[in-house]
Amino acid sequence: MGVIHQLIRDAAIEPEMVSRITAAYGQALHTLCVKDRDDPLAEMIAKKIIKIAQSGVHEPAKISALAIKELDVR
């Protein structure tokens, strides 16, 4: 999960939000069958998940679903 951790560090994410973001990220990658963390899609997903989590959505499953919907991939 290197990409997500780098983005979290760069965005200075609050510690209590980190576990929600990483859970949502893992769920989204699993749903989309993205196994290569170096895939450009993985970074797009990570950025979208961080943005959604910062907007106030707290449930990892909802964050993941919204990110997938906003990226319009499946």
Secondary structure, 3 states (H helix, E strand, C coil): CHHHHHHHHHHCCCHHHHHHHHHHHHHHHHHCCCCCCCCHHHHHHHHHHHHHHHCCCCCHHHHHHHHHHHHCCC
